[in-house]
């Protein structure tokens, strides 16, 4: 995991945020102290651009080599951390505020 993270040019905190877990938990995973759940492992593969075999320490992946299954992205998993934070905040809004926000967004977006 550490090699994949460094290859991606990320700090542990950046990788953890992209995956959607606490940086302390990510650090324990990177040190081998705890294993990720399958959904977390999938997000790790997507964020770090590596296959599960490499991240779990079973195989090395050559730089530039495509990783089977990594390009197949389930909906929502490639959302940015900013988008996930925004969606969590939106989920807490009441319907009146959502309608007001929708009007504001409609004003900001170009007409097609």
LUMTORTI-20224 format. One record per atom (N, C-alpha, C): residue number from 0; residue in three letters; x, y, z. Coordinates in nm, 4 decimals, decimal comma, always signed. Layout:
REM residues N
<NUM; 'ALA'; <X; Y; Z>>;
...
***
This chain:
REM residues 112
<0; 'UNK'; <+0,0821; -0,1186; +0,0000>>;
<0; 'UNK'; <+0,0000; +0,0000; +0,0000>>;
<0; 'UNK'; <+0,0865; +0,1249; +0,0000>>;
<1; 'UNK'; <+0,1917; +0,1217; +0,0765>>;
<1; 'UNK'; <+0,2776; +0,2395; +0,0866>>;
<1; 'UNK'; <+0,3386; +0,2735; -0,0492>>;
<2; 'UNK'; <+0,3860; +0,1723; -0,1209>>;
<2; 'UNK'; <+0,4452; +0,1959; -0,2530>>;
<2; 'UNK'; <+0,3423; +0,2541; -0,3486>>;
<3; 'UNK'; <+0,2215; +0,1997; -0,3481>>;
<3; 'UNK'; <+0,1157; +0,2487; -0,4365>>;
<3; 'UNK'; <+0,0797; +0,3926; -0,4012>>;
<4; 'UNK'; <+0,0718; +0,4228; -0,2727>>;
<4; 'UNK'; <+0,0389; +0,5588; -0,2290>>;
<4; 'UNK'; <+0,1470; +0,6570; -0,2714>>;
<5; 'UNK'; <+0,2720; +0,6188; -0,2507>>;
<5; 'UNK'; <+0,3826; +0,7076; -0,2896>>;
<5; 'UNK'; <+0,3865; +0,7267; -0,4408>>;
<6; 'UNK'; <+0,3608; +0,6191; -0,5149>>;
<6; 'UNK'; <+0,3565; +0,6276; -0,6607>>;
<6; 'UNK'; <+0,2461; +0,7238; -0,7057>>;
<7; 'UNK'; <+0,1360; +0,7265; -0,6302>>;
<7; 'UNK'; <+0,0248; +0,8167; -0,6608>>;
<7; 'UNK'; <+0,0536; +0,9594; -0,6139>>;
<8; 'UNK'; <+0,1653; +0,9779; -0,5435>>;
<8; 'UNK'; <+0,2037; +1,1114; -0,4974>>;
<8; 'UNK'; <+0,1164; +1,1640; -0,3852>>;
<9; 'UNK'; <+0,0720; +1,0749; -0,2983>>;
<9; 'UNK'; <-0,0191; +1,1140; -0,1904>>;
<9; 'UNK'; <+0,0436; +1,0925; -0,0539>>;
<10; 'UNK'; <-0,0016; +1,1726; +0,0416>>;
<10; 'UNK'; <+0,0317; +1,1480; +0,1813>>;
<10; 'UNK'; <-0,0701; +1,0478; +0,2353>>;
<11; 'UNK'; <-0,0445; +0,9950; +0,3540>>;
<11; 'UNK'; <-0,1413; +0,9043; +0,4154>>;
<11; 'UNK'; <-0,2739; +0,9755; +0,4370>>;
<12; 'UNK'; <-0,2687; +1,1011; +0,4796>>;
<12; 'UNK'; <-0,3919; +1,1769; +0,5050>>;
<12; 'UNK'; <-0,4707; +1,1974; +0,3761>>;
<13; 'UNK'; <-0,4029; +1,2270; +0,2665>>;
<13; 'UNK'; <-0,4711; +1,2467; +0,1382>>;
<13; 'UNK'; <-0,5343; +1,1169; +0,0892>>;
<14; 'UNK'; <-0,4605; +1,0067; +0,1018>>;
<14; 'UNK'; <-0,5143; +0,8770; +0,0600>>;
<14; 'UNK'; <-0,6359; +0,8408; +0,1447>>;
<15; 'UNK'; <-0,6252; +0,8603; +0,2750>>;
<15; 'UNK'; <-0,7367; +0,8283; +0,3648>>;
<15; 'UNK'; <-0,8595; +0,9115; +0,3297>>;
<16; 'UNK'; <-0,8412; +1,0402; +0,3044>>;
<16; 'UNK'; <-0,9537; +1,1260; +0,2706>>;
<16; 'UNK'; <-1,0170; +1,0820; +0,1388>>;
<17; 'UNK'; <-0,9344; +1,0491; +0,0408>>;
<17; 'UNK'; <-0,9865; +1,0036; -0,0877>>;
<17; 'UNK'; <-1,0638; +0,8734; -0,0762>>;
<18; 'UNK'; <-1,0195; +0,7868; +0,0125>>;
<18; 'UNK'; <-1,0844; +0,6567; +0,0324>>;
<18; 'UNK'; <-1,2090; +0,6721; +0,1196>>;
<19; 'UNK'; <-1,2074; +0,7754; +0,2041>>;
<19; 'UNK'; <-1,3217; +0,7981; +0,2925>>;
<19; 'UNK'; <-1,3083; +0,7323; +0,4276>>;
<20; 'UNK'; <-1,1839; +0,7195; +0,4762>>;
<20; 'UNK'; <-1,1604; +0,6607; +0,6087>>;
<20; 'UNK'; <-1,0715; +0,7559; +0,6880>>;
<21; 'UNK'; <-1,0631; +0,7334; +0,8177>>;
<21; 'UNK'; <-0,9774; +0,8147; +0,9043>>;
<21; 'UNK'; <-0,8305; +0,7863; +0,8725>>;
<22; 'UNK'; <-0,7482; +0,8896; +0,8812>>;
<22; 'UNK'; <-0,6066; +0,8713; +0,8480>>;
<22; 'UNK'; <-0,5389; +0,7731; +0,9434>>;
<23; 'UNK'; <-0,5852; +0,7662; +1,0687>>;
<23; 'UNK'; <-0,5277; +0,6708; +1,1638>>;
<23; 'UNK'; <-0,5569; +0,5275; +1,1193>>;
<24; 'UNK'; <-0,6775; +0,5050; +1,0699>>;
<24; 'UNK'; <-0,7156; +0,3715; +1,0221>>;
<24; 'UNK'; <-0,6328; +0,3368; +0,8990>>;
<25; 'UNK'; <-0,6165; +0,4341; +0,8078>>;
<25; 'UNK'; <-0,5360; +0,4088; +0,6891>>;
<25; 'UNK'; <-0,3930; +0,3722; +0,7292>>;
<26; 'UNK'; <-0,3371; +0,4441; +0,8241>>;
<26; 'UNK'; <-0,2011; +0,4155; +0,8700>>;
<26; 'UNK'; <-0,1880; +0,2742; +0,9238>>;
<27; 'UNK'; <-0,2874; +0,2297; +1,0014>>;
<27; 'UNK'; <-0,2841; +0,0927; +1,0537>>;
<27; 'UNK'; <-0,2929; -0,0089; +0,9407>>;
<28; 'UNK'; <-0,3739; +0,0216; +0,8385>>;
<28; 'UNK'; <-0,3834; -0,0692; +0,7234>>;
<28; 'UNK'; <-0,2502; -0,0756; +0,6500>>;
<29; 'UNK'; <-0,1882; +0,0394; +0,6309>>;
<29; 'UNK'; <-0,0616; +0,0432; +0,5587>>;
<29; 'UNK'; <+0,0471; -0,0330; +0,6324>>;
<30; 'UNK'; <+0,0421; -0,0307; +0,7648>>;
<30; 'UNK'; <+0,1410; -0,1037; +0,8452>>;
<30; 'UNK'; <+0,1043; -0,2508; +0,8629>>;
<31; 'UNK'; <-0,0137; -0,2925; +0,8123>>;
<31; 'UNK'; <-0,0551; -0,4316; +0,8221>>;
<31; 'UNK'; <-0,1238; -0,4666; +0,9509>>;
<32; 'UNK'; <-0,1614; -0,3665; +1,0300>>;
<32; 'UNK'; <-0,2258; -0,3924; +1,1576>>;
<32; 'UNK'; <-0,3737; -0,4250; +1,1475>>;
<33; 'UNK'; <-0,4363; -0,3862; +1,0368>>;
<33; 'UNK'; <-0,5786; -0,4117; +1,0178>>;
<33; 'UNK'; <-0,6042; -0,4282; +0,8683>>;
<34; 'UNK'; <-0,7002; -0,5124; +0,8344>>;
<34; 'UNK'; <-0,7357; -0,5355; +0,6942>>;
<34; 'UNK'; <-0,8557; -0,4507; +0,6550>>;
<35; 'UNK'; <-0,8592; -0,4025; +0,5311>>;
<35; 'UNK'; <-0,9747; -0,3236; +0,4866>>;
<35; 'UNK'; <-1,0931; -0,4137; +0,4539>>;
<36; 'UNK'; <-1,2124; -0,3567; +0,4635>>;
<36; 'UNK'; <-1,3309; -0,4278; +0,4155>>;
<36; 'UNK'; <-1,3233; -0,4319; +0,2629>>;
<37; 'UNK'; <-1,4046; -0,5131; +0,2011>>;
<37; 'UNK'; <-1,4024; -0,5234; +0,0544>>;
<37; 'UNK'; <-1,4372; -0,3892; -0,0108>>;
<38; 'UNK'; <-1,5430; -0,3174; +0,0337>>;
<38; 'UNK'; <-1,5708; -0,1872; -0,0281>>;
<38; 'UNK'; <-1,4563; -0,0878; -0,0102>>;
<39; 'UNK'; <-1,3930; -0,0897; +0,1066>>;
<39; 'UNK'; <-1,2793; -0,0011; +0,1293>>;
<39; 'UNK'; <-1,1625; -0,0395; +0,0397>>;
<40; 'UNK'; <-1,1379; -0,1679; +0,0234>>;
<40; 'UNK'; <-1,0308; -0,2144; -0,0648>>;
<40; 'UNK'; <-1,0559; -0,1698; -0,2081>>;
<41; 'UNK'; <-1,1799; -0,1764; -0,2528>>;
<41; 'UNK'; <-1,2137; -0,1325; -0,3879>>;
<41; 'UNK'; <-1,1871; +0,0168; -0,4046>>;
<42; 'UNK'; <-1,2269; +0,0961; -0,3059>>;
<42; 'UNK'; <-1,1990; +0,2409; -0,3131>>;
<42; 'UNK'; <-1,0487; +0,2669; -0,3115>>;
<43; 'UNK'; <-0,9747; +0,1881; -0,2337>>;
<43; 'UNK'; <-0,8294; +0,2027; -0,2298>>;
<43; 'UNK'; <-0,7703; +0,1763; -0,3678>>;
<44; 'UNK'; <-0,8178; +0,0716; -0,4339>>;
<44; 'UNK'; <-0,7692; +0,0387; -0,5682>>;
<44; 'UNK'; <-0,7921; +0,1559; -0,6624>>;
<45; 'UNK'; <-0,9098; +0,2157; -0,6546>>;
<45; 'UNK'; <-0,9429; +0,3262; -0,7436>>;
<45; 'UNK'; <-0,8610; +0,4507; -0,7132>>;
<46; 'UNK'; <-0,8482; +0,4845; -0,5877>>;
<46; 'UNK'; <-0,7766; +0,6064; -0,5477>>;
<46; 'UNK'; <-0,6271; +0,5929; -0,5725>>;
<47; 'UNK'; <-0,5709; +0,4757; -0,5409>>;
<47; 'UNK'; <-0,4260; +0,4568; -0,5537>>;
<47; 'UNK'; <-0,3852; +0,4046; -0,6906>>;
<48; 'UNK'; <-0,4822; +0,3648; -0,7729>>;
<48; 'UNK'; <-0,4509; +0,3160; -0,9075>>;
<48; 'UNK'; <-0,3752; +0,1853; -0,9077>>;
<49; 'UNK'; <-0,4069; +0,0987; -0,8131>>;
<49; 'UNK'; <-0,3393; -0,0309; -0,8007>>;
<49; 'UNK'; <-0,4422; -0,1414; -0,7830>>;
<50; 'UNK'; <-0,4007; -0,2636; -0,8132>>;
<50; 'UNK'; <-0,4884; -0,3780; -0,7957>>;
<50; 'UNK'; <-0,4894; -0,4264; -0,6523>>;
<51; 'UNK'; <-0,5903; -0,5039; -0,6162>>;
<51; 'UNK'; <-0,5997; -0,5534; -0,4790>>;
<51; 'UNK'; <-0,4844; -0,6449; -0,4408>>;
<52; 'UNK'; <-0,4323; -0,7220; -0,5378>>;
<52; 'UNK'; <-0,3192; -0,8105; -0,5061>>;
<52; 'UNK'; <-0,1997; -0,7301; -0,4574>>;
<53; 'UNK'; <-0,1702; -0,6207; -0,5269>>;
<53; 'UNK'; <-0,0564; -0,5381; -0,4857>>;
<53; 'UNK'; <-0,0824; -0,4736; -0,3501>>;
<54; 'UNK'; <-0,2021; -0,4187; -0,3310>>;
<54; 'UNK'; <-0,2318; -0,3485; -0,2060>>;
<54; 'UNK'; <-0,2311; -0,4417; -0,0857>>;
<55; 'UNK'; <-0,2668; -0,5680; -0,1088>>;
<55; 'UNK'; <-0,2674; -0,6645; +0,0005>>;
<55; 'UNK'; <-0,1324; -0,7359; +0,0148>>;
<56; 'UNK'; <-0,0362; -0,6986; -0,0700>>;
<56; 'UNK'; <+0,0978; -0,7537; -0,0579>>;
<56; 'UNK'; <+0,1197; -0,8865; -0,1275>>;
<57; 'UNK'; <+0,0308; -0,9259; -0,2201>>;
<57; 'UNK'; <+0,0450; -1,0538; -0,2880>>;
<57; 'UNK'; <+0,1218; -1,0451; -0,4185>>;
<58; 'UNK'; <+0,1216; -0,9295; -0,4837>>;
<58; 'UNK'; <+0,1882; -0,9174; -0,6134>>;
<58; 'UNK'; <+0,2287; -0,7738; -0,6366>>;
<59; 'UNK'; <+0,3340; -0,7572; -0,7108>>;
<59; 'UNK'; <+0,3787; -0,6250; -0,7526>>;
<59; 'UNK'; <+0,3138; -0,5924; -0,8861>>;
<60; 'UNK'; <+0,2806; -0,4676; -0,9081>>;
<60; 'UNK'; <+0,2261; -0,4232; -1,0359>>;
<60; 'UNK'; <+0,3284; -0,3320; -1,0999>>;
<61; 'UNK'; <+0,3640; -0,3602; -1,2262>>;
<61; 'UNK'; <+0,4611; -0,2776; -1,2956>>;
<61; 'UNK'; <+0,4019; -0,1406; -1,3234>>;
<62; 'UNK'; <+0,4857; -0,0370; -1,3149>>;
<62; 'UNK'; <+0,4402; +0,0973; -1,3461>>;
<62; 'UNK'; <+0,3913; +0,1033; -1,4899>>;
<63; 'UNK'; <+0,2799; +0,1706; -1,5102>>;
<63; 'UNK'; <+0,2257; +0,1855; -1,6435>>;
<63; 'UNK'; <+0,1436; +0,0672; -1,6909>>;
<64; 'UNK'; <+0,1433; -0,0425; -1,6186>>;
<64; 'UNK'; <+0,0676; -0,1607; -1,6578>>;
<64; 'UNK'; <-0,0771; -0,1439; -1,6119>>;
<65; 'UNK'; <-0,1724; -0,1771; -1,6990>>;
<65; 'UNK'; <-0,3122; -0,1641; -1,6591>>;
<65; 'UNK'; <-0,3459; -0,2738; -1,5590>>;
<66; 'UNK'; <-0,4345; -0,2403; -1,4685>>;
<66; 'UNK'; <-0,4752; -0,3324; -1,3639>>;
<66; 'UNK'; <-0,6170; -0,3792; -1,3949>>;
<67; 'UNK'; <-0,6366; -0,5100; -1,4165>>;
<67; 'UNK'; <-0,7709; -0,5597; -1,4485>>;
<67; 'UNK'; <-0,8713; -0,5223; -1,3408>>;
<68; 'UNK'; <-0,9872; -0,4757; -1,3852>>;
<68; 'UNK'; <-1,0938; -0,4420; -1,2922>>;
<68; 'UNK'; <-1,0875; -0,3029; -1,2345>>;
<69; 'UNK'; <-0,9719; -0,2370; -1,2407>>;
<69; 'UNK'; <-0,9602; -0,1044; -1,1813>>;
<69; 'UNK'; <-1,0306; +0,0001; -1,2670>>;
<70; 'UNK'; <-1,0388; -0,0214; -1,3979>>;
<70; 'UNK'; <-1,1038; +0,0753; -1,4847>>;
<70; 'UNK'; <-1,2554; +0,0604; -1,4855>>;
<71; 'UNK'; <-1,3081; -0,0431; -1,4239>>;
<71; 'UNK'; <-1,4514; -0,0622; -1,4136>>;
<71; 'UNK'; <-1,4960; -0,0016; -1,2819>>;
<72; 'UNK'; <-1,5580; +0,1155; -1,2887>>;
<72; 'UNK'; <-1,5881; +0,1908; -1,1682>>;
<72; 'UNK'; <-1,7375; +0,1893; -1,1391>>;
<73; 'UNK'; <-1,7776; +0,1322; -1,0259>>;
<73; 'UNK'; <-1,9180; +0,1397; -0,9877>>;
<73; 'UNK'; <-1,9580; +0,2851; -0,9620>>;
<74; 'UNK'; <-2,0837; +0,3212; -0,9881>>;
<74; 'UNK'; <-2,1274; +0,4595; -0,9686>>;
<74; 'UNK'; <-2,1022; +0,5074; -0,8264>>;
<75; 'UNK'; <-2,0528; +0,6287; -0,8145>>;
<75; 'UNK'; <-2,0314; +0,6901; -0,6836>>;
<75; 'UNK'; <-1,8966; +0,6661; -0,6213>>;
<76; 'UNK'; <-1,8247; +0,5636; -0,6639>>;
<76; 'UNK'; <-1,6967; +0,5349; -0,5991>>;
<76; 'UNK'; <-1,5856; +0,6296; -0,6417>>;
<77; 'UNK'; <-1,5991; +0,6921; -0,7574>>;
<77; 'UNK'; <-1,4950; +0,7854; -0,8009>>;
<77; 'UNK'; <-1,5284; +0,9293; -0,7633>>;
<78; 'UNK'; <-1,6330; +0,9492; -0,6840>>;
<78; 'UNK'; <-1,6644; +1,0835; -0,6382>>;
<78; 'UNK'; <-1,5463; +1,1384; -0,5608>>;
<79; 'UNK'; <-1,5219; +1,2667; -0,5768>>;
<79; 'UNK'; <-1,4132; +1,3304; -0,5036>>;
<79; 'UNK'; <-1,4520; +1,3428; -0,3567>>;
<80; 'UNK'; <-1,3538; +1,3578; -0,2682>>;
<80; 'UNK'; <-1,3865; +1,3778; -0,1266>>;
<80; 'UNK'; <-1,4753; +1,5015; -0,1066>>;
<81; 'UNK'; <-1,4515; +1,6066; -0,1860>>;
<81; 'UNK'; <-1,5323; +1,7272; -0,1749>>;
<81; 'UNK'; <-1,6779; +1,6976; -0,2097>>;
<82; 'UNK'; <-1,6996; +1,6192; -0,3154>>;
<82; 'UNK'; <-1,8357; +1,5853; -0,3555>>;
<82; 'UNK'; <-1,9036; +1,5002; -0,2485>>;
<83; 'UNK'; <-1,8311; +1,4033; -0,1908>>;
<83; 'UNK'; <-1,8896; +1,3204; -0,0854>>;
<83; 'UNK'; <-1,9270; +1,4039; +0,0369>>;
<84; 'UNK'; <-1,8398; +1,5014; +0,0738>>;
<84; 'UNK'; <-1,8698; +1,5898; +0,1870>>;
<84; 'UNK'; <-1,9941; +1,6727; +0,1581>>;
<85; 'UNK'; <-2,0019; +1,7267; +0,0364>>;
<85; 'UNK'; <-2,1171; +1,8072; -0,0022>>;
<85; 'UNK'; <-2,2454; +1,7245; +0,0019>>;
<86; 'UNK'; <-2,2398; +1,6020; -0,0491>>;
<86; 'UNK'; <-2,3583; +1,5163; -0,0484>>;
<86; 'UNK'; <-2,4027; +1,4829; +0,0943>>;
<87; 'UNK'; <-2,3063; +1,4615; +0,1838>>;
<87; 'UNK'; <-2,3422; +1,4352; +0,3241>>;
<87; 'UNK'; <-2,4123; +1,5559; +0,3847>>;
<88; 'UNK'; <-2,3616; +1,6761; +0,3528>>;
<88; 'UNK'; <-2,4248; +1,7979; +0,4052>>;
<88; 'UNK'; <-2,5631; +1,8186; +0,3447>>;
<89; 'UNK'; <-2,5761; +1,7920; +0,2146>>;
<89; 'UNK'; <-2,7065; +1,8059; +0,1493>>;
<89; 'UNK'; <-2,8101; +1,7124; +0,2108>>;
<90; 'UNK'; <-2,7673; +1,5950; +0,2496>>;
<90; 'UNK'; <-2,8599; +1,4969; +0,3070>>;
<90; 'UNK'; <-2,9218; +1,5470; +0,4372>>;
<91; 'UNK'; <-2,8569; +1,6422; +0,5037>>;
<91; 'UNK'; <-2,9091; +1,6940; +0,6301>>;
<91; 'UNK'; <-3,0037; +1,8128; +0,6118>>;
<92; 'UNK'; <-3,0159; +1,8636; +0,4872>>;
<92; 'UNK'; <-3,1017; +1,9798; +0,4629>>;
<92; 'UNK'; <-3,2488; +1,9400; +0,4545>>;
<93; 'UNK'; <-3,3351; +2,0331; +0,4971>>;
<93; 'UNK'; <-3,4786; +2,0096; +0,4803>>;
<93; 'UNK'; <-3,5179; +2,0428; +0,3365>>;
<94; 'UNK'; <-3,6399; +2,0049; +0,2970>>;
<94; 'UNK'; <-3,6812; +2,0183; +0,1566>>;
<94; 'UNK'; <-3,6861; +2,1637; +0,1104>>;
<95; 'UNK'; <-3,7221; +2,2562; +0,1970>>;
<95; 'UNK'; <-3,7264; +2,3975; +0,1595>>;
<95; 'UNK'; <-3,5873; +2,4494; +0,1225>>;
<96; 'UNK'; <-3,4884; +2,4130; +0,2029>>;
<96; 'UNK'; <-3,3506; +2,4565; +0,1739>>;
<96; 'UNK'; <-3,2954; +2,3874; +0,0490>>;
<97; 'UNK'; <-3,3339; +2,2631; +0,0267>>;
<97; 'UNK'; <-3,2899; +2,1921; -0,0946>>;
<97; 'UNK'; <-3,3458; +2,2611; -0,2183>>;
<98; 'UNK'; <-3,4743; +2,3007; -0,2138>>;
<98; 'UNK'; <-3,5349; +2,3720; -0,3271>>;
<98; 'UNK'; <-3,4644; +2,5045; -0,3520>>;
<99; 'UNK'; <-3,4332; +2,5781; -0,2460>>;
<99; 'UNK'; <-3,3631; +2,7059; -0,2609>>;
<99; 'UNK'; <-3,2244; +2,6847; -0,3199>>;
<100; 'UNK'; <-3,1566; +2,5836; -0,2733>>;
<100; 'UNK'; <-3,0234; +2,5531; -0,3243>>;
<100; 'UNK'; <-3,0292; +2,5103; -0,4712>>;
<101; 'UNK'; <-3,1323; +2,4338; -0,5072>>;
<101; 'UNK'; <-3,1496; +2,3915; -0,6464>>;
<101; 'UNK'; <-3,1686; +2,5116; -0,7378>>;
<102; 'UNK'; <-3,2444; +2,6112; -0,6926>>;
<102; 'UNK'; <-3,2626; +2,7340; -0,7715>>;
<102; 'UNK'; <-3,1302; +2,8081; -0,7885>>;
<103; 'UNK'; <-3,0538; +2,8155; -0,6816>>;
<103; 'UNK'; <-2,9244; +2,8824; -0,6875>>;
<103; 'UNK'; <-2,8306; +2,8112; -0,7865>>;
<104; 'UNK'; <-2,8277; +2,6815; -0,7796>>;
<104; 'UNK'; <-2,7423; +2,6031; -0,8704>>;
<104; 'UNK'; <-2,7869; +2,6237; -1,0152>>;
<105; 'UNK'; <-2,9179; +2,6279; -1,0372>>;
<105; 'UNK'; <-2,9690; +2,6499; -1,1736>>;
<105; 'UNK'; <-2,9233; +2,7846; -1,2275>>;
<106; 'UNK'; <-2,9121; +2,8843; -1,1424>>;
<106; 'UNK'; <-2,8639; +3,0155; -1,1853>>;
<106; 'UNK'; <-2,7141; +3,0143; -1,2177>>;
<107; 'UNK'; <-2,6407; +2,9288; -1,1484>>;
<107; 'UNK'; <-2,4958; +2,9228; -1,1685>>;
<107; 'UNK'; <-2,4559; +2,8430; -1,2917>>;
<108; 'UNK'; <-2,5378; +2,7459; -1,3296>>;
<108; 'UNK'; <-2,5030; +2,6588; -1,4422>>;
<108; 'UNK'; <-2,5399; +2,7247; -1,5742>>;
<109; 'UNK'; <-2,4550; +2,7078; -1,6750>>;
<109; 'UNK'; <-2,4866; +2,7648; -1,8068>>;
<109; 'UNK'; <-2,6076; +2,6943; -1,8684>>;
<110; 'UNK'; <-2,6858; +2,7688; -1,9445>>;
<110; 'UNK'; <-2,8028; +2,7139; -2,0119>>;
<110; 'UNK'; <-2,7564; +2,6325; -2,1318>>;
<111; 'UNK'; <-2,8128; +2,5115; -2,1487>>;
<111; 'UNK'; <-2,7753; +2,4257; -2,2612>>;
<111; 'UNK'; <-2,8855; +2,4184; -2,3605>>;
***
